[in-house]
Amino acid sequence: MMSTPQPHPAAGPGADAVCIHVDGLEMRYGDFLIQRDLTFDIRKGEVFVIMGGSGCGKSTLLKHMIGLIRPAAGEIYYGTTPFWAQDDDVRQQMMQRVGVLYQQGALWSSMTLAENIAVPLEEYSDLSAKTIRDVASLKLALVGLAGFEAFYPSEISGGMRKRAALARAMALDPDMLFFDEPSAGLDPISSKLLDDLILELRDSLDTTIVMVTHELDSIFSIGDNGVFLDAETKTMIATGNPRDLRDHSSDPRVRLFLTRGRDEGHDGPKESQQVNV
């Protein structure tokens, strides 16, 4: 049984910029330990990247943070509110502040783009049908898809589907957006355009973004802060700005990973090998 959460450890003067605090989180599948002792802060308005090697639990951590998996121990605070200490109804209300872009986009293939965006609005708002149509058009315009309301997901490109899924994630004007491998399956140009769009939305809408990605270019170009998970020790081994971690981390595992094994003085993988985050 989980212990009674203590007051937010970051509460107090100067702590208002912390919008998410992960405190002593432990993740398990049954008896199998995924990660333990995860403690870090995510501040308002930053792009926070969850990094680490394949199988270390990056996407699992994201699922814990958006309420899909209950932690084995520890707590996640939204502001000063302990999320997992609340009942189901309160947690559902809290999650209405959050938008999620899944790896495959998860658009309903039988619905148009506008109808896809309307789903959360119909479920969680009292807006009229006309207003919902107007909001759907506005969200599509925000991601560069004005005029595509009547298109089905199968009729547009992979990059456009990702943008449409992002428009749906923003339907309820969330304070925070969670991305699970947003660039997966995209060519380099589409991936760069998506990165630019993420930054544009962050800056214009004052949204906090939490992202799992295996793309080092994205990590370095848009990541403000992050946490590095290690599969061997089953805990976090670094936090901070990804570029600073790459250049100055005292942990050779972190530098090796973030340079794709090309860090001076280390016999890591050759340049032609792939290192996945």
FIDRENPA-539200 format. One record per residue (C-alpha): x, y, z; residue number from 1. Coordinates in nm, 4 decimals. Layout:
N
- X	Y	Z	NUM;
...
//
This chain:
277
- 0.0000	0.0000	0.0000	1;
- 0.1315	0.3467	-0.0839	2;
- 0.2150	0.5760	0.2075	3;
- 0.0288	0.9024	0.2653	4;
- 0.1914	1.1717	0.0466	5;
- 0.3801	1.4452	0.2280	6;
- 0.3444	1.8151	0.1396	7;
- 0.5016	1.9105	-0.1925	8;
- 0.8792	1.9136	-0.1284	9;
- 0.9192	2.2146	-0.3578	10;
- 0.6442	2.4163	-0.1905	11;
- 0.7515	2.7531	-0.0592	12;
- 0.9041	3.0768	-0.1858	13;
- 1.0222	3.0569	-0.5451	14;
- 0.8579	2.7203	-0.6088	15;
- 0.5683	2.8549	-0.8188	16;
- 0.7601	2.7828	-1.1417	17;
- 0.7563	2.4072	-1.0718	18;
- 0.4479	2.2624	-1.2431	19;
- 0.5338	1.8920	-1.2012	20;
- 0.7367	1.7353	-0.9210	21;
- 0.8200	1.3637	-0.9377	22;
- 0.9091	1.2435	-0.5866	23;
- 1.0749	0.9077	-0.5173	24;
- 0.8907	0.7321	-0.7998	25;
- 0.9283	0.3554	-0.8339	26;
- 0.7978	0.1741	-1.1421	27;
- 0.7374	-0.2013	-1.1615	28;
- 0.5620	-0.4562	-1.3757	29;
- 0.4631	-0.7063	-1.1085	30;
- 0.7846	-0.8053	-0.9322	31;
- 1.0040	-0.6717	-1.2139	32;
- 1.1658	-0.3389	-1.1245	33;
- 1.1767	-0.0859	-1.4092	34;
- 1.3096	0.2249	-1.2328	35;
- 1.3394	0.3435	-0.8718	36;
- 1.4146	0.6632	-0.6790	37;
- 1.3135	0.9022	-0.9560	38;
- 1.2990	1.2588	-0.8234	39;
- 1.3006	1.5658	-1.0482	40;
- 1.1168	1.8900	-1.1261	41;
- 0.9602	2.0156	-1.4475	42;
- 0.9226	2.3917	-1.4654	43;
- 0.6530	2.5910	-1.6354	44;
- 0.7185	2.6705	-2.0000	45;
- 1.0133	2.4375	-2.0568	46;
- 1.0620	2.1476	-2.2959	47;
- 1.1579	1.8588	-2.0680	48;
- 1.3100	1.5508	-2.2325	49;
- 1.3033	1.1972	-2.0904	50;
- 1.6245	1.0330	-2.2148	51;
- 1.7959	0.6946	-2.1860	52;
- 1.8721	0.3721	-2.3676	53;
- 1.6214	0.1270	-2.5102	54;
- 1.4229	-0.0554	-2.2448	55;
- 1.5082	0.1794	-1.9587	56;
- 1.1452	0.2828	-1.9009	57;
- 1.1098	0.6209	-2.0731	58;
- 0.7599	0.5631	-2.2145	59;
- 0.6609	0.3837	-1.8943	60;
- 0.7548	0.6948	-1.6966	61;
- 0.5424	0.9079	-1.9266	62;
- 0.2471	0.6703	-1.8731	63;
- 0.2869	0.7045	-1.4962	64;
- 0.2832	1.0828	-1.5330	65;
- -0.0393	1.0931	-1.7367	66;
- -0.2312	0.8562	-1.5120	67;
- -0.2215	0.5357	-1.7158	68;
- -0.0066	0.3336	-1.4708	69;
- -0.0035	0.3651	-1.0907	70;
- 0.3466	0.3785	-0.9404	71;
- 0.4693	0.1076	-0.7033	72;
- 0.5935	0.3840	-0.4712	73;
- 0.6404	0.7593	-0.4710	74;
- 0.4175	1.0392	-0.5948	75;
- 0.3713	1.2827	-0.8815	76;
- 0.2668	1.6362	-0.7911	77;
- 0.0864	1.8672	-1.0302	78;
- 0.1523	2.2032	-0.8725	79;
- 0.1195	2.1195	-0.5042	80;
- -0.1440	1.8468	-0.5547	81;
- -0.0367	1.4809	-0.5130	82;
- -0.1903	1.3182	-0.8220	83;
- -0.2092	0.9531	-0.7149	84;
- -0.3500	1.0411	-0.3722	85;
- -0.6697	1.1674	-0.5384	86;
- -0.9746	0.9596	-0.6261	87;
- -1.0528	0.8611	-0.9851	88;
- -1.2843	1.1569	-1.0530	89;
- -1.0330	1.4150	-0.9334	90;
- -0.7501	1.2542	-1.1309	91;
- -0.9666	1.2598	-1.4433	92;
- -1.0362	1.6312	-1.3895	93;
- -0.6646	1.6977	-1.3415	94;
- -0.5828	1.5173	-1.6653	95;
- -0.8074	1.7559	-1.8574	96;
- -0.5217	2.0052	-1.8134	97;
- -0.2991	1.7667	-2.0095	98;
- -0.2770	1.6848	-2.3808	99;
- -0.1035	1.3733	-2.5119	100;
- 0.0488	1.3014	-2.8534	101;
- 0.1099	0.9283	-2.8856	102;
- 0.3812	0.7735	-3.1011	103;
- 0.1468	0.6625	-3.3802	104;
- -0.0814	0.9658	-3.3524	105;
- -0.3796	0.7453	-3.2530	106;
- -0.6252	0.9261	-3.4797	107;
- -0.9551	0.7510	-3.5490	108;
- -0.9282	0.6391	-3.9119	109;
- -1.3063	0.6462	-3.9626	110;
- -1.3317	1.0129	-3.8602	111;
- -1.2278	1.3292	-4.0402	112;
- -0.9590	1.5466	-3.8836	113;
- -1.2224	1.7857	-3.7499	114;
- -1.4215	1.4981	-3.6034	115;
- -1.1095	1.3625	-3.4346	116;
- -1.0443	1.6959	-3.2663	117;
- -1.4100	1.7209	-3.1640	118;
- -1.3953	1.4002	-2.9562	119;
- -1.2428	1.5478	-2.6357	120;
- -1.4491	1.8640	-2.6753	121;
- -1.7723	1.6651	-2.6954	122;
- -1.6746	1.4529	-2.3962	123;
- -1.5353	1.7165	-2.1614	124;
- -1.7014	2.0461	-2.2556	125;
- -2.0495	2.1947	-2.2865	126;
- -1.9743	2.3753	-2.6114	127;
- -2.2328	2.3824	-2.8885	128;
- -2.1819	2.1786	-3.2040	129;
- -2.1027	2.4953	-3.4023	130;
- -1.8496	2.6149	-3.1472	131;
- -1.6832	2.2721	-3.1464	132;
- -1.6518	2.2903	-3.5269	133;
- -1.4994	2.6375	-3.4958	134;
- -1.2525	2.5243	-3.2287	135;
- -1.1517	2.2247	-3.4417	136;
- -1.0801	2.4538	-3.7356	137;
- -0.8785	2.6880	-3.5124	138;
- -0.6664	2.4060	-3.3717	139;
- -0.5959	2.2710	-3.7203	140;
- -0.4961	2.6203	-3.8331	141;
- -0.2538	2.6455	-3.5396	142;
- -0.0637	2.3419	-3.6715	143;
- -0.0709	2.4514	-4.0348	144;
- -0.3669	2.2404	-4.1458	145;
- -0.6281	2.5050	-4.2217	146;
- -0.8690	2.3730	-4.4840	147;
- -0.8079	2.0062	-4.4018	148;
- -1.1076	1.9650	-4.1705	149;
- -1.2888	1.7177	-4.3988	150;
- -0.9836	1.5021	-4.4765	151;
- -0.9424	1.1548	-4.3289	152;
- -0.6098	1.0443	-4.1728	153;
- -0.5454	0.8069	-4.4645	154;
- -0.5625	1.0978	-4.7087	155;
- -0.2735	1.2975	-4.5629	156;
- 0.0988	1.2399	-4.5082	157;
- 0.2618	1.1036	-4.1929	158;
- 0.3882	1.4459	-4.0921	159;
- 0.0434	1.5951	-4.1376	160;
- -0.1102	1.3156	-3.9277	161;
- 0.1316	1.4014	-3.6464	162;
- 0.0284	1.7658	-3.6687	163;
- -0.3398	1.6696	-3.6682	164;
- -0.2817	1.4543	-3.3601	165;
- -0.1099	1.7517	-3.1985	166;
- -0.4130	1.9666	-3.2797	167;
- -0.6340	1.7118	-3.1030	168;
- -0.3986	1.7062	-2.8032	169;
- -0.4496	2.0835	-2.7774	170;
- -0.8286	2.0673	-2.8080	171;
- -0.8961	2.1468	-2.4403	172;
- -0.6259	2.4173	-2.4165	173;
- -0.4030	2.2113	-2.1858	174;
- -0.1365	2.3603	-1.9607	175;
- 0.0953	2.0694	-2.0438	176;
- 0.1609	1.8541	-2.3502	177;
- 0.3156	1.5063	-2.3349	178;
- 0.4791	1.3623	-2.6478	179;
- 0.5810	0.9974	-2.6885	180;
- 0.8331	0.9737	-2.9745	181;
- 0.6721	1.2573	-3.1758	182;
- 0.9166	1.2242	-3.4676	183;
- 0.8868	0.8456	-3.5018	184;
- 0.8439	0.7493	-3.8685	185;
- 0.9110	1.0980	-4.0032	186;
- 1.1803	1.1984	-4.2514	187;
- 1.4427	1.4497	-4.1282	188;
- 1.2716	1.7511	-4.2851	189;
- 0.9296	1.6639	-4.1406	190;
- 1.0951	1.5981	-3.8044	191;
- 1.2603	1.9415	-3.8094	192;
- 0.9322	2.1089	-3.9036	193;
- 0.7618	1.9322	-3.6127	194;
- 1.0352	2.0502	-3.3750	195;
- 0.9869	2.4080	-3.4971	196;
- 0.6106	2.3759	-3.4487	197;
- 0.6548	2.2419	-3.0944	198;
- 0.8681	2.5430	-3.0004	199;
- 0.6272	2.7842	-3.1693	200;
- 0.3318	2.6405	-2.9762	201;
- 0.5268	2.6397	-2.6507	202;
- 0.6166	3.0052	-2.6921	203;
- 0.2811	3.1292	-2.8197	204;
- 0.0570	2.9279	-2.5847	205;
- 0.2869	2.9256	-2.2769	206;
- 0.2622	2.5465	-2.2633	207;
- 0.4935	2.3094	-2.0763	208;
- 0.6102	2.0129	-2.2851	209;
- 0.7323	1.6720	-2.1667	210;
- 0.8809	1.4592	-2.4426	211;
- 1.0195	1.1087	-2.4942	212;
- 1.2291	1.0954	-2.8102	213;
- 1.5128	0.8962	-2.9670	214;
- 1.6128	1.1829	-3.1967	215;
- 1.9306	1.3490	-3.0675	216;
- 1.8851	1.6418	-3.3072	217;
- 1.5484	1.7129	-3.1477	218;
- 1.6827	1.6664	-2.7973	219;
- 1.9582	1.9221	-2.8509	220;
- 1.7592	2.1729	-3.0578	221;
- 1.4465	2.2050	-2.8422	222;
- 1.5227	2.0449	-2.5033	223;
- 1.5584	2.2894	-2.2122	224;
- 1.5923	2.0316	-1.9378	225;
- 1.5707	1.6571	-1.8952	226;
- 1.6271	1.3405	-1.6969	227;
- 1.8515	1.0514	-1.8018	228;
- 1.7350	0.7000	-1.7050	229;
- 1.9765	0.4072	-1.6867	230;
- 1.8595	0.0518	-1.7596	231;
- 2.1458	-0.1182	-1.5735	232;
- 2.1236	0.0643	-1.2402	233;
- 1.7452	0.1103	-1.2819	234;
- 1.7464	0.4705	-1.1700	235;
- 1.8188	0.8211	-1.2975	236;
- 2.1862	0.9067	-1.3377	237;
- 2.1651	1.2684	-1.4603	238;
- 1.9368	1.5691	-1.4894	239;
- 1.9881	1.8987	-1.6682	240;
- 2.0062	2.0689	-2.0034	241;
- 2.0826	1.8019	-2.2683	242;
- 2.3556	2.0076	-2.4348	243;
- 2.5254	2.0686	-2.0994	244;
- 2.5017	1.6981	-2.0162	245;
- 2.6574	1.6082	-2.3516	246;
- 2.9471	1.8501	-2.3072	247;
- 3.0091	1.8530	-1.9323	248;
- 2.8485	1.5570	-1.7555	249;
- 3.0803	1.3835	-1.5093	250;
- 2.9173	1.0492	-1.5947	251;
- 3.0882	0.8848	-1.8962	252;
- 2.7714	0.6822	-1.9706	253;
- 2.5758	1.0013	-2.0274	254;
- 2.8413	1.1635	-2.2494	255;
- 2.8912	0.8406	-2.4423	256;
- 2.5220	0.8090	-2.5121	257;
- 2.4609	1.1722	-2.6077	258;
- 2.7561	1.1727	-2.8486	259;
- 2.6535	0.8399	-3.0047	260;
- 2.9752	0.6848	-2.8766	261;
- 3.2029	0.9493	-3.0302	262;
- 3.3046	1.1064	-2.6992	263;
- 3.6808	1.1500	-2.6838	264;
- 3.8590	0.8931	-2.4735	265;
- 3.5788	0.6359	-2.4869	266;
- 3.5578	0.3206	-2.6933	267;
- 3.1909	0.3510	-2.7734	268;
- 2.9917	0.2338	-3.0748	269;
- 3.1224	0.3379	-3.4135	270;
- 2.9572	0.6281	-3.5889	271;
- 2.7644	0.4012	-3.8233	272;
- 2.5919	0.2258	-3.5324	273;
- 2.2566	0.3408	-3.3966	274;
- 2.2108	0.4329	-3.0327	275;
- 1.8431	0.4694	-2.9476	276;
- 1.7028	0.6898	-2.6760	277;
//
